[in-house]
Amino acid sequence: KGMKLWSLNPQTGLWEEEGDFQHDRSRRSKREERTFLVGNMEIRERRLFNLDVPESRRCYIKVRTYRSERYLPSEQVAGVVVSVINLEPTAGYSSNPRAWGRFDSGVTSSNGACVPAFCDAQNP
């Protein structure tokens, strides 16, 4: 899978694919440790942009927040910001490179929150 440019649609709140990038294969100094990506796209409006690789191994974590450790439905709390931080992948599984950390957040409602996370393809 290749690197893609995504933009956040302010009306839908969804990321939309803007275009592809290719590795620049031109010869550079052997000591240079940078990677260059080349792409051509038309930017039509001011948006938030993200450079990322598409990911198909998405899972969701259901989170509920409570006022006490009794976990009573009457003590469930809405409006709490919860964050999911994916730890480094376990060796031997097909997962993201170790240098890539991913996180996402959500706000609980009366039914809790479903926060996106990334699963391993071999060990969900």
C-alpha distance (Angstrom), angle and dihedral (degrees) to the residues before:
residue distance angle dihedral
K1 . . .
G2 3.77 . .
M3 3.76 133.9 .
K4 3.81 114.0 -90.6
L5 3.78 136.8 -169.6
W6 3.81 114.6 -126.9
S7 3.81 130.6 -172.3
L8 3.78 127.7 -156.8
N9 3.81 112.0 -121.1
P10 3.82 104.8 -139.3
Q11 3.83 92.6 -154.6
T12 3.82 98.5 51.3
G13 3.81 100.8 24.7
L14 3.83 88.7 -132.7
W15 3.80 128.7 125.8
E16 3.82 112.6 -115.5
E17 3.79 124.2 -159.1
E18 3.81 112.0 -114.3
G19 3.79 102.0 177.2
D20 3.80 151.9 -47.7
F21 3.78 131.6 -88.8
Q22 3.80 129.0 -150.0
H23 3.80 127.6 -156.6
D24 3.80 112.2 -101.4
R25 3.81 103.0 -120.9
S26 3.81 96.0 -169.8
R27 3.79 114.8 128.0
R28 3.79 115.3 -100.1
S29 3.77 134.6 172.7
K30 3.81 113.3 -58.7
R31 3.80 89.7 -128.3
E32 3.79 93.9 54.8
E33 3.81 111.0 103.8
R34 3.80 99.1 -172.8
T35 3.79 125.8 111.3
F36 3.79 118.6 -144.8
L37 3.79 122.5 -152.1
V38 3.80 121.6 -162.2
G39 3.79 125.9 -158.9
N40 3.78 141.4 149.9
M41 3.80 122.4 -141.9
E42 3.78 141.3 144.8
I43 3.80 116.8 -117.0
R44 3.82 107.3 -153.1
E45 3.80 102.4 178.4
R46 3.78 142.8 6.1
R47 3.83 109.6 -82.4
L48 3.77 140.9 143.9
F49 3.81 110.3 -86.9
N50 3.79 132.6 -156.0
L51 3.80 129.4 -168.9
D52 3.80 108.5 -150.7
V53 3.79 148.9 133.6
P54 3.84 116.6 -104.0
E55 3.79 111.5 -105.7
S56 3.80 123.9 -155.8
R57 3.81 99.9 177.8
R58 3.77 97.2 85.3
C59 3.78 122.5 154.0
Y60 3.78 131.1 174.8
I61 3.77 128.1 -132.2
K62 3.80 116.6 -150.3
V63 3.81 110.0 -142.6
R64 3.79 128.4 -173.8
T65 3.80 124.6 -178.0
Y66 3.81 125.3 -148.7
R67 3.80 137.4 -171.7
S68 3.83 92.6 -127.5
E69 3.78 142.5 13.7
R70 3.82 91.3 -98.0
Y71 3.85 90.7 82.3
L72 3.79 93.8 -146.0
P73 3.82 115.9 170.9
S74 3.81 88.9 -127.8
E75 3.82 89.6 58.8
Q76 3.79 96.4 52.9
V77 3.82 112.3 127.3
A78 3.81 126.5 -145.7
G79 3.81 126.7 -159.0
V80 3.81 97.2 43.4
V81 3.81 116.9 139.1
V82 3.81 110.3 -133.6
S83 3.81 125.1 -173.2
V84 3.80 130.4 -158.4
I85 3.80 116.9 -153.7
N86 3.80 117.1 -169.0
L87 3.79 111.9 -141.0
E88 3.78 122.4 -140.4
P89 3.81 112.8 -69.3
T90 3.78 121.2 -94.7
A91 3.79 113.7 -106.1
G92 3.79 113.8 -100.4
Y93 3.80 97.5 30.9
S94 3.79 127.1 102.3
S95 3.76 102.5 -111.0
N96 3.78 143.0 126.3
P97 3.80 120.1 -51.2
R98 3.79 110.8 -86.4
A99 3.79 92.3 -112.8
W100 3.80 93.3 62.3
G101 3.79 115.4 87.7
R102 3.80 119.2 -172.5
F103 3.76 131.5 -165.4
D104 3.77 138.4 165.8
S105 3.79 136.2 -176.3
G106 3.77 138.8 -150.9
V107 3.79 139.4 -179.6
T108 3.79 119.2 -122.7
S109 3.80 120.7 -121.1
S110 3.80 127.8 -171.6
N111 3.83 86.2 -72.6
G112 3.80 95.6 46.1
A113 3.80 121.9 -116.0
C114 3.80 136.6 -72.1
V115 3.79 107.0 -142.0
P116 3.82 120.1 -167.9
A117 3.80 117.5 -120.3
F118 3.79 136.1 166.9
C119 3.79 122.0 -107.7
D120 3.74 130.1 -162.3
A121 3.81 112.8 -106.5
Q122 3.82 91.7 -133.1
N123 3.79 98.8 38.3
P124 3.85 112.3 29.6
